[in-house]
């Protein structure tokens, strides 16, 4: 592929992305994320604003020293002290870039900086000349470019390139523009900046009106060849152009763009999960590409189509972004064919009449539970073939006590098969105490807890999830006491495991017969 068909991915998760967080990331956390983002094979990684604090300077310096591969970039205002701080922090980097920005719109110049365009241009030229003492890779950014008169942009960009800028970045700082407007602005700049061919044109789009990816995509059609973006689209206010969305757009719509990036897309999902975890910013279920529902199907019509050919409802394979497979959610909207497909795939094939019976039972359960899980379907299948004993645990009493500020004790009395059993443990929190009860031989490690309060009836609803043999199991419980609701949820998991153990015993008996 020709080099002018390559889109350079400029990741600013650790700079603009961090600005969206309620707390600053530690130096170790930033290095952890930098290593993961570098593995994605981004071209440029903007990792901080060294002049903002000693901690950020140290983080940039550490990443510059430790990370190989991508160009390591740091941000500076068009102020000599900022540029010098970037240059010093970036000294250990194998490949380094200084990104100098200044506001160009009348709104920012008048209301924020209290200077005119000529003064801003002079500051930019001076800052670029200082940056050249540290590196030849200099990016000049026009803040609030999309609210700047086109002729003003052309003037300052031409002066910046003449001073030594090798990349020019136009920021839609407040997510204000639209794709058509942006295309027109970029075309005007390309036509009227005499030395524009001496620099790579870049854009930095925010998502205040939900157009960050659309504007970034349109800019590519206008000749832009660097996109500034973040993992999961995190960033100031409503966020930035999402790295995973713009890169998969290029992959899925090669027919339209004829462009490519060097991103290792199979690492997108694990990187997304790491950023979400470290940044403490959950990814919404309906988030494009990496959301929990991105490759999930619950409609019977959709499930039937995907079972026959995934291309019917998926424009690229989940494996391309690091997701092992798509997922079928079983609800009252699911169809008979999806249920039959699941049972066949799990070694439980059914004749037509049998699947009809199971499907009718499934609909009743789905109306009751809302969502039916894999073990529910497995149970329905075997209940139609063998008499499963009711070896359910039921809660007789539960006592939780705070033994100290850092310890809690749990005492449970359970009834199982008409027998009473008592279990007791203590730990630093309720979840660990439950895991230490040793009620079953299975090692139960709780990986997630959600607790919601229903004010209409003063009830807490708890939901726990575990992974057993690489499959999820969910337990639910309700009570006026949040601790008891969690305990009931835990007991429901025990009962699911009991049921699965009986099925396994039945399978073993058939194999040995």
C-alpha positions in Angstrom: 0.0 0.0 0.0 1.2 3.5 -0.7 2.3 5.6 2.3 -0.2 8.3 1.5 -2.9 5.8 2.1 -1.8 5.1 5.7 -3.7 6.9 8.5 -1.4 7.7 11.4 -3.1 7.0 14.8 -2.2 9.5 17.4 -3.3 8.2 20.8 -4.0 10.8 23.5 -5.6 8.5 26.1 -2.9 9.4 28.6 -3.2 13.1 28.1 -6.7 14.2 26.9 -8.2 11.0 28.2 -6.7 11.4 31.7 -8.2 14.9 31.8 -11.7 13.3 32.0 -10.9 11.3 35.1 -12.0 12.3 38.6 -8.5 11.6 39.8 -5.0 11.7 38.2 -3.4 8.4 37.3 -0.3 7.4 39.2 3.0 7.1 37.4 2.8 3.3 37.5 -0.8 3.3 36.2 0.3 5.5 33.3 3.2 3.2 32.5 0.9 0.2 32.6 -1.5 1.8 30.1 1.4 3.1 27.9 2.7 -0.5 27.5 -0.7 -1.8 26.4 -1.3 1.1 24.0 2.1 0.7 22.5 1.3 -2.9 21.8 -1.7 -1.7 19.8 0.9 -0.3 17.4 -0.2 3.3 17.5 2.0 5.7 15.6 2.2 8.4 18.2 1.4 8.3 21.9 0.7 11.6 23.7 1.5 10.8 27.3 1.2 14.0 29.2 1.7 17.7 29.8 5.1 17.9 31.6 4.8 21.6 32.6 1.5 21.0 34.5 3.1 19.2 37.5 6.2 17.5 38.7 4.3 14.2 38.7 3.3 14.6 35.1 6.9 15.5 34.1 8.1 12.3 35.9 5.5 10.2 34.2 6.4 11.5 30.7 10.1 10.9 31.4 9.4 7.4 32.6 7.3 6.4 29.6 9.9 8.0 27.3 12.5 5.8 28.9 10.5 2.6 29.0 8.4 2.5 25.8 9.8 1.5 22.5 8.1 1.7 19.1 5.6 4.6 19.0 6.7 8.2 18.9 6.4 9.6 22.4 4.7 13.0 22.4 4.2 15.6 25.1 2.0 18.7 25.1 3.0 22.3 25.5 1.3 25.6 25.4 3.0 28.1 23.1 5.1 29.2 26.1 8.9 28.7 26.3 8.8 27.1 29.7 6.3 24.5 28.6 8.3 23.6 25.5 11.5 23.3 27.5 9.7 21.0 30.0 8.6 18.8 27.1 12.0 18.7 25.6 13.7 17.7 28.9 11.1 15.1 29.8 11.3 13.5 26.4 15.0 13.2 26.2 15.1 9.4 26.9 12.7 8.7 24.1 13.8 6.8 21.0 11.4 8.8 18.9 10.0 12.0 20.3 7.5 14.7 19.4 6.6 18.1 21.0 3.0 19.1 20.4 2.6 22.9 20.7 -0.8 24.4 20.7 -2.4 27.8 21.0 -6.0 29.0 20.6 -6.9 30.6 17.3 -10.6 31.4 17.5 -11.8 35.0 18.3 -13.7 33.6 21.3 -10.6 32.1 22.8 -8.2 34.9 21.8 -10.4 37.6 23.2 -12.1 35.9 26.2 -9.2 33.6 27.4 -5.9 34.8 26.1 -6.6 38.5 25.7 -4.4 38.8 22.6 -4.9 39.1 18.8 -4.1 36.6 16.1 -0.8 38.1 15.3 0.4 37.9 18.9 -0.8 34.2 18.9 1.2 33.6 15.7 4.3 35.2 17.2 4.0 33.0 20.3 3.6 29.9 18.1 6.6 30.7 15.9 8.8 31.3 19.0 7.7 28.1 20.7 8.4 26.1 17.5 11.9 27.6 17.3 12.6 26.4 20.8 11.2 23.0 20.2 13.6 22.6 17.2 16.5 22.5 19.7 15.1 19.2 21.1 13.5 17.5 18.0 12.7 17.8 14.4 9.3 16.2 15.0 7.1 19.2 15.9 3.3 19.3 15.9 1.5 22.6 15.9 -2.2 22.5 17.1 -4.8 25.2 16.6 -7.2 25.1 19.5 -10.8 25.8 18.7 -9.9 25.7 15.0 -13.5 25.0 13.9 -14.7 28.3 15.3 -11.8 30.2 13.7 -12.2 32.2 10.5 -10.6 30.1 7.6 -8.3 32.9 6.6 -7.0 33.2 10.1 -6.2 29.5 10.2 -4.5 29.7 6.9 -2.3 32.5 8.1 -1.1 30.9 11.4 -0.7 27.5 9.8 1.5 28.8 7.1 3.7 30.6 9.6 3.9 27.5 11.8 5.0 25.3 9.0 7.6 27.8 7.8 8.9 27.9 11.4 9.4 24.1 11.4 6.1 22.4 12.3 5.9 19.0 10.6 2.4 18.1 11.6 -0.5 20.6 11.8 -3.5 19.7 14.0 -6.9 21.2 13.8 -8.9 20.8 17.0 -12.7 20.7 17.1 -12.2 21.5 20.7 -15.8 21.8 21.7 -17.3 19.3 19.3 -19.0 22.1 17.4 -18.6 21.4 13.7 -20.4 19.0 11.4 -18.8 16.7 8.8 -19.8 18.9 5.8 -18.5 22.0 7.4 -15.3 20.3 8.5 -14.6 19.0 5.0 -15.1 22.5 3.5 -12.7 24.0 6.1 -10.0 21.4 5.5 -10.3 21.7 1.7 -10.0 25.5 2.0 -6.8 25.1 4.1 -5.3 22.6 1.6 -6.0 25.0 -1.2 -4.8 28.2 0.4 -1.8 27.3 2.6 1.1 27.5 0.2 3.4 25.1 2.2 0.7 22.7 3.4 2.4 19.8 1.5 5.4 20.1 3.9 3.3 18.9 6.9 0.9 16.1 7.7 -2.6 17.3 8.4 -4.2 16.1 11.6 -7.5 16.5 13.4 -8.5 16.2 17.1 -12.3 15.9 17.4 -14.4 16.1 20.6 -17.8 14.4 21.0 -20.0 17.1 22.5 -22.6 16.6 19.8 -21.8 12.9 19.2 -19.9 13.7 16.0 -16.3 13.0 16.9 -15.9 9.9 14.8 -18.0 11.2 12.0 -16.0 14.4 11.8 -12.7 12.5 12.0 -13.9 10.1 9.2 -14.9 13.0 7.0 -11.6 14.7 7.5 -9.9 11.6 6.0 -11.9 12.1 2.8 -10.6 15.7 2.8 -7.0 14.5 2.9 -6.2 14.4 6.6 -3.7 11.6 7.4 -3.5 11.7 11.2 -6.3 11.1 13.6 -6.0 12.0 17.3 -8.1 9.7 19.4 -8.4 7.8 22.7 -9.2 4.2 23.8 -12.9 4.0 24.6 -13.3 7.6 23.4 -12.5 9.0 26.9 -11.6 12.6 27.2 -12.7 16.1 28.2 -16.5 16.4 28.7 -18.2 14.0 26.3 -14.9 12.5 25.2 -12.8 12.2 22.0 -12.9 10.3 18.8 -12.7 6.6 19.8 -9.6 4.8 18.6 -11.5 1.5 18.2 -14.3 3.1 16.2 -12.2 5.0 13.7 -9.7 2.1 13.1 -12.5 -0.4 12.6 -14.3 2.0 10.3 -11.2 2.0 8.1 -11.1 -1.8 8.2 -14.8 -2.3 7.5 -15.2 0.4 4.9 -12.1 -0.1 2.7 -14.4 0.3 -0.2 -15.2 3.9 0.8 -11.9 5.2 2.2 -9.2 3.1 0.6 -7.1 3.8 3.7 -5.5 1.7 6.4 -3.9 2.0 9.8 -1.2 -0.1 11.4 -3.3 -0.8 14.5 -3.3 -4.4 15.7 -7.1 -4.6 16.0 -7.1 -8.0 17.8 -5.8 -6.2 20.8 -8.5 -3.6 20.9 -10.9 -5.3 23.3 -8.2 -6.3 26.0 -6.8 -2.7 25.8 -10.3 -1.3 26.2 -10.9 -3.4 29.3 -7.6 -2.4 30.8 -8.2 1.3 30.2 -11.7 1.0 31.7 -10.3 -0.8 34.8 -7.4 1.5 35.5 -9.3 4.7 34.7 -12.3 3.5 36.6 -14.6 4.4 33.7 -17.0 1.6 32.8 -17.7 1.0 29.1 -21.4 1.4 28.3 -23.0 -1.8 27.0 -24.1 -0.2 23.7 -20.7 1.3 23.0 -19.6 0.6 19.4 -17.0 -2.1 18.8 -16.1 -2.8 22.5 -19.4 -2.6 24.4 -20.9 -5.7 26.0 -23.7 -5.6 23.5 -21.6 -4.9 20.4 -21.7 -8.6 19.4 -24.7 -9.7 21.4 -28.1 -10.7 20.0 -31.4 -11.3 21.7 -34.0 -10.9 19.0 -35.1 -14.2 17.6 -34.9 -12.8 14.0 -31.4 -11.6 14.6 -30.3 -14.8 16.3 -31.6 -16.9 13.4 -29.7 -14.7 10.9 -26.4 -14.8 12.9 -26.6 -18.6 13.4 -27.0 -19.0 9.6 -24.3 -16.4 8.7 -22.8 -13.8 11.1 -22.5 -11.3 8.2 -26.3 -10.9 8.3 -26.0 -8.7 11.5 -22.3 -8.2 12.1 -20.2 -6.1 9.7 -16.9 -7.6 11.0 -16.0 -10.7 13.1 -15.6 -10.2 16.9 -12.3 -12.0 16.7 -11.0 -9.0 14.7 -11.1 -6.8 17.8 -10.1 -9.4 20.4 -13.5 -10.8 21.3 -13.6 -14.5 21.3 -17.1 -14.9 19.8 -20.5 -13.3 19.5 -23.1 -13.9 22.2 -26.8 -14.9 22.1 -28.9 -13.5 25.0 -31.9 -15.6 25.8 -35.0 -13.5 26.6 -38.7 -13.8 25.8 -37.8 -12.2 22.4 -35.5 -15.2 21.5 -36.7 -17.7 19.0 -37.0 -21.5 19.0 -34.1 -21.9 16.6 -31.7 -20.1 18.9 -32.6 -22.4 21.8 -32.2 -25.5 19.6 -28.9 -24.2 18.3 -27.6 -23.6 21.9 -28.6 -27.0 23.1 -27.0 -28.7 20.0 -23.8 -26.7 20.5 -23.6 -27.8 24.1 -24.1 -31.5 23.4 -27.9 -31.6 24.1 -29.5 -32.2 20.7 -33.3 -32.3 20.6 -36.0 -33.7 18.4 -38.6 -31.3 17.1 -41.3 -32.3 19.7 -38.7 -32.1 22.5 -37.5 -28.6 21.5 -41.1 -27.5 21.4 -41.6 -28.6 25.0 -38.4 -27.0 26.1 -39.2 -23.8 24.3 -42.6 -23.5 25.9 -41.0 -24.0 29.3 -38.3 -21.5 28.4 -40.8 -18.8 27.5 -42.5 -19.2 30.9 -39.1 -18.9 32.6 -38.1 -15.9 30.5 -41.2 -14.0 31.3 -40.5 -14.7 35.0 -36.7 -14.0 35.1 -36.3 -11.5 32.2 -33.1 -13.2 31.1 -32.4 -16.9 30.9 -28.9 -18.2 31.2 -27.0 -21.1 29.8 -27.4 -23.2 33.0 -31.2 -22.5 33.0 -31.4 -24.0 29.5 -29.2 -26.9 30.5 -31.5 -27.6 33.5 -34.6 -27.4 31.3 -33.1 -30.0 28.9 -32.2 -32.5 31.7 -35.4 -32.0 33.6 -37.2 -33.4 30.6 -34.9 -36.5 30.6 -34.1 -37.3 34.2 -35.5 -36.6 37.7 -33.2 -34.1 39.2 -33.3 -34.2 43.0 -34.2 -31.0 44.9 -30.9 -30.5 46.7 -31.4 -26.8 47.3 -30.0 -24.8 50.1 -32.4 -22.5 51.8 -31.4 -19.8 54.3 -32.6 -20.4 57.9 -30.7 -17.6 59.6 -27.8 -15.2 58.9 -25.8 -13.1 61.3 -23.2 -10.6 60.1 -21.1 -8.7 62.6 -18.4 -6.2 62.4 -15.7 -7.8 64.5 -13.5 -4.6 64.1 -13.1 -1.7 61.8 -11.3 -4.0 59.4 -13.1 -7.3 59.9 -16.6 -8.8 59.4 -17.8 -12.2 60.6 -20.6 -14.2 59.0 -22.6 -17.0 60.5 -25.1 -18.9 58.3 -27.6 -21.7 59.1 -28.7 -23.4 55.9 -31.2 -26.2 55.3 -30.3 -28.7 52.6 -32.3 -31.9 52.0 -34.0 -31.5 55.4 -30.6 -31.2 57.2 -29.5 -28.1 59.0 -25.9 -27.0 58.6 -24.0 -24.1 60.2 -21.1 -22.2 58.5 -19.0 -19.5 59.9 -16.1 -17.3 58.6 -14.6 -13.9 58.9 -12.6 -11.6 56.6 -12.0 -8.0 55.8 -15.3 -7.7 53.9 -18.5 -9.6 53.3 -17.6 -11.0 49.9 -14.3 -12.5 51.1 -16.1 -13.9 54.1 -18.7 -15.7 51.9 -15.9 -17.1 49.7 -14.3 -18.5 52.9 -17.4 -20.4 54.1 -16.4 -23.6 52.3 -20.0 -24.7 51.8 -19.2 -26.6 48.6 -16.0 -28.2 47.2 -16.1 -25.8 44.3 -13.7 -22.8 44.6 -16.2 -19.9 44.3 -14.5 -16.6 43.4 -17.0 -13.7 43.1 -15.9 -11.5 40.3 -18.7 -8.9 40.3 -21.4 -7.5 42.6 -24.2 -5.1 41.9 -26.5 -3.8 44.6 -29.5 -1.7 43.9 -32.1 -0.2 46.2 -35.7 -0.2 45.2 -37.3 2.7 47.1 -40.9 1.7 46.2 -40.7 -1.3 48.5 -37.5 -0.5 50.5 -35.8 -3.7 49.1 -32.2 -4.2 48.1 -31.6 -6.3 45.0 -28.2 -8.0 44.9 -26.6 -9.7 41.9 -23.4 -11.7 42.2 -21.4 -13.3 39.3 -18.8 -16.0 39.3 -17.0 -17.9 36.6 -17.2 -21.7 36.7 -15.2 -23.7 34.1 -14.9 -20.5 32.1 -18.6 -19.9 32.1 -20.5 -17.2 34.0 -23.0 -17.9 36.7 -25.3 -15.2 38.2 -27.0 -15.3 41.6 -29.7 -12.9 42.7 -31.3 -12.1 46.0 -33.5 -9.5 47.6 -34.0 -8.3 51.2 -34.5 -5.2 53.3 -31.0 -5.7 54.6 -28.3 -5.3 51.9 -26.0 -7.8 53.5 -28.8 -10.5 53.6 -29.6 -9.7 49.9 -26.0 -10.4 49.0 -26.0 -13.6 51.1 -29.2 -14.8 49.4 -27.6 -14.1 46.0 -24.6 -16.2 47.0 -26.9 -19.1 48.1 -28.7 -18.9 44.7 -25.2 -19.5 43.1 -24.7 -22.5 45.4 -28.0 -24.0 44.2 -27.1 -23.5 40.5 -23.8 -25.3 41.2 -25.7 -28.2 42.9 -27.9 -28.5 39.9 -24.9 -28.6 37.5 -23.2 -31.2 39.7 -26.2 -33.5 39.4 -26.3 -33.1 35.7 -22.5 -33.9 35.5 -23.1 -37.0 37.7 -25.9 -38.1 35.3 -23.6 -37.6 32.3 -20.9 -39.6 33.9 -23.3 -42.5 34.7 -24.4 -42.6 31.1 -20.8 -42.7 29.8 -19.8 -45.5 32.2 -23.0 -47.6 31.5 
